[in-house]
């Protein structure tokens, strides 16, 4: 039996809006159960019949589905994310009750101004977990405040052997973290975190080794499939990150590409698909471990998918909720980053339009 603790990290998990008849984790169960600590980002809340908030994508699951999470062997989940209040405080409170009753640890909770830590000891190593979301919570759940997070890491490092930070952050569908994200993740490592685990973009981003630490910027989707007429949400694959920590503190890891198939069931990507996904993860990671993500490159990437998706979402909200949302859309566009992305987006549109225009000289008549 190995004396080195093994940890498994899984990405966005939503279980299902209806009652699941069978476990969605059957085909990856062995990976979860062999781990000493298994984590996932539980990106849902409990359906309690509450009036949903004024948002386009509302995600909630049935109480019974939490049983599959516990039976599979998950030890700890993050609840600080942008869907935890989709059924109001009643839904989030019920989620807290259910997870606690099944002895599943929860990170992403607020304690005063700080993230409430969870400490788990395995094979003589004390792991300390902290969770944050780049989201404007008022209470209960922990928003990402960079200076507070750095302070939390420093304090927890004094009490444990290994600090793990969970971050619900980033830009949906963009395969690279922003330069600011990369800079902050590295700050967390310098402050004492040995692992930084990201989620929210619904696509895989790369993995970086930095000063003895490991940064996985986005795990992508684990068990996540919704019928919201949004092809990006359903097409994004994910990865399981398996980490082994040696007695001298070295981290060895491997990535296991996964996707959600029929019946909300998560499966490993195998064969040609698996090789293609592994190659893509390696390619993304080389950028991070090399010169890093440069701002012009990232702006070009974010303007291709994330920015158009945000414009479409804003148009949807304006059509449904009226003038207030149109004003909000204007203020959003005038923010420096968003205005810059608008310019990149318009440039991309112009280039695409020109490429579709065929010169008469280029295709002479036969």
MONOR-V725509 format. One record per residue. N is the residue number from 1. SS is DSSP state (hx for helix, st for strand, lp for the rest). Layout:
N;SS
N;SS
This chain:
1;lp
2;lp
3;lp
4;lp
5;lp
6;st
7;st
8;st
9;st
10;st
11;st
12;st
13;st
14;lp
15;lp
16;lp
17;lp
18;lp
19;lp
20;lp
21;lp
22;lp
23;lp
24;lp
25;lp
26;hx
27;hx
28;hx
29;hx
30;hx
31;hx
32;hx
33;hx
34;hx
35;lp
36;lp
37;st
38;st
39;st
40;st
41;st
42;st
43;lp
44;lp
45;lp
46;st
47;lp
48;lp
49;lp
50;lp
51;lp
52;lp
53;lp
54;lp
55;lp
56;lp
57;lp
58;lp
59;lp
60;lp
61;st
62;lp
63;hx
64;hx
65;hx
66;hx
67;hx
68;hx
69;hx
70;hx
71;hx
72;hx
73;lp
74;lp
75;lp
76;st
77;st
78;st
79;lp
80;lp
81;lp
82;lp
83;lp
84;lp
85;lp
86;lp
87;lp
88;hx
89;hx
90;hx
91;hx
92;hx
93;hx
94;hx
95;hx
96;hx
97;hx
98;hx
99;hx
100;hx
101;hx
102;lp
103;lp
104;lp
105;st
106;st
107;st
108;lp
109;st
110;st
111;st
112;lp
113;lp
114;st
115;st
116;lp
117;lp
118;st
119;st
120;st
121;st
122;st
123;lp
124;lp
125;st
126;st
127;st
128;st
129;st
130;st
131;st
132;st
133;st
134;lp
135;lp
136;lp
137;lp
138;lp
139;lp
140;lp
141;st
142;lp
143;st
144;lp
145;lp
146;hx
147;hx
148;hx
149;hx
150;hx
151;hx
152;hx
153;hx
154;hx
155;hx
156;hx
157;hx
158;lp
159;lp
160;lp
161;lp
162;st
163;st
164;st
165;st
166;st
167;st
168;st
169;lp
170;lp
171;lp
172;lp
173;lp
174;lp
175;lp
176;lp
177;lp
178;lp
179;hx
180;hx
181;hx
182;hx
183;hx
184;hx
185;hx
186;hx
187;hx
188;hx
189;hx
190;hx
191;hx
192;lp
193;st
194;st
195;st
196;st
197;st
198;st
199;st
200;lp
201;lp
202;lp
203;lp
204;st
205;lp
206;lp
207;st
208;st
209;st
210;st
211;lp
212;lp
213;st
214;st
215;st
216;st
217;lp
218;lp
219;st
220;st
221;st
222;st
223;st
224;lp
225;lp
226;lp
227;lp
228;lp
229;lp
230;lp
231;hx
232;hx
233;hx
234;hx
235;hx
236;lp
237;lp
238;st
239;st
240;st
241;st
242;st
243;st
244;st
245;st
246;lp
247;lp
248;lp
249;lp
250;lp
251;st
252;st
253;st
254;st
255;st
256;st
257;st
258;st
259;st
260;st
261;lp
262;hx
263;hx
264;hx
265;lp
266;st
267;st
268;st
269;lp
270;lp
271;hx
272;hx
273;hx
274;hx
275;hx
276;hx
277;hx
278;hx
279;hx
280;hx
281;hx
282;hx
283;hx
284;hx
285;hx
286;hx
287;hx
288;hx
289;hx
290;lp
291;lp
292;lp
293;lp
294;lp
295;hx
296;hx
297;hx
298;hx
299;hx
300;hx
301;hx
302;hx
303;lp
304;lp
305;lp
306;hx
307;hx
308;hx
309;hx
310;hx
311;hx
312;hx
313;hx
314;hx
315;hx
316;hx
317;hx
318;hx
319;hx
320;hx
321;hx
322;lp
323;hx
324;hx
325;hx
326;hx
327;hx
328;hx
329;hx
330;hx
331;hx
332;hx
333;hx
334;lp
335;lp
336;hx
337;hx
338;hx
339;hx
340;hx
341;hx
342;hx
343;hx
344;hx
345;hx
346;hx
347;hx
348;hx
349;hx
350;hx
351;hx
352;hx
353;hx
354;hx
355;hx
356;hx
357;lp
358;lp
359;lp
360;lp
361;lp
362;lp
363;lp
364;lp
365;lp
366;lp
